[in-house]
Amino acid sequence: MDMNLDIDKILYADMQNALRHQAVILYEDERSLLLQDISSRLTYCTALDAEAAANMIGHIKDFDILVSHDEYCNQAIQQRFHITYENCCYHCVYIGHKRFFVDLPAGFHFAFVDERYMEDVIALYRKEMPELANAAYMRKAMDYGLIGVFHGDELAGFMGVHEGGSGSMGMLEVKDCYKRKGLGSALEKAVINMQLERGKIPYGEIFIDNTASLKLQEHVGLTIGDRLTYWFYK
């Protein structure tokens, strides 16, 4: 019998999305699950008790980034690899099925962002995530679909999906001069619609101290989980 991820659809949105995408199950039983997304090479794990976690973590040969979903896995990872998690996040998930009607202020329009705007994208995203603000990473986002909101020909903001479409929604940026116009909410709704059209789970990962983003998720209509995921880097 396999572990049932439906027991917490918010917490396990990333694992369920990976299974829809192109994940390989590395180990599974009725009390634990270990899988890796082929595209992003992110490894995900969860367990229902300490014994199951220790057994499952023993099947990990190597990883770049390991995302744990519970304290049982945290302890097993720490004991085996002698590392601690560096980030922890809440999941926020759009659990509806209907697409949003998205309205923009006069003079603004949506379009996919292409490489003509690469310098703008990197400069804007560097303020929030300098380690990801590079041409290679953003090109993957553009290839999947980086949605931009434009004022004429000027890029006012953008949002997309991490890891070339296999990860969470994110990378939301709006230029300072265009803030407080509802563009952030509009971009998120547009990305949710894109994910629904492509059969993906529209979910995001929010650092626990990012209160502004958590408020935005509630405003848009996403459900915020009450449990955390923990990110380990080797």
C-alpha positions, 0 to 999 in steps of 0.5 A: 500500500502506498502513502496517501498524499491526499491526507494534506493536499496543501502540505503535499501540493509540491509532491503531487505536482511533481508526480503530475510532471515527471517525478521518479519515486525513489522509495515508497511504503504506506508511511513514507515517500521519497521522490525526485523531480527529473527536471529540477532535480529537487528531492522531496520526502515525507514520513508519518513517524520516526522509524519510517523516516529513518528507513526512507532517508537511508535510501537517499544516495545523493541530492542537491536540494532536499525538501522535507515535510515533517520533523521526523524527516528533519531529524533523520536527515540531520542524523545521516547527513549532519546538516540542518535546514536553511529555509522553511516555507508555508504552502499556499494553494489555489484549491478552486477549479474556475479560472479568474477573470483578470482585469487590468488598469487602463493602459496595461496589458498582459504578454509573455516576457521574452529575452528582449527584456532579460536585463530588466527581469534580472535587475528587478529580480536581483533585489529579492533573489540574487542567487536566482537572478541570472540568464540561465534560470530566467530563460527556463522561466521564459521558456515555460511562460513568464507572464508580464504586465506591460505599460505600452512597451515598458515591462511593469512587472512579471510572475512565473513558475520556478524550475522551468514549470515544475516548481511553485509559482513565484518570481512576482515583481512589480516596479516601484513606480507601478505599485499599488495598482493591483498589478501583483494580484492580477499577475498572480491570477494570470499565473494561476489560470496558466497553471490550471490550463496546463493541468498543474496545481497552482501553489506557492512557497512563502518564507515564514517571515514574508508577511506581505506575501502571505497577505497577498495570497489570502487576498487573491484567494489561496489557502495557506497551510498550517504546516511548514516545508524545510529546505536542506542544501548539501 
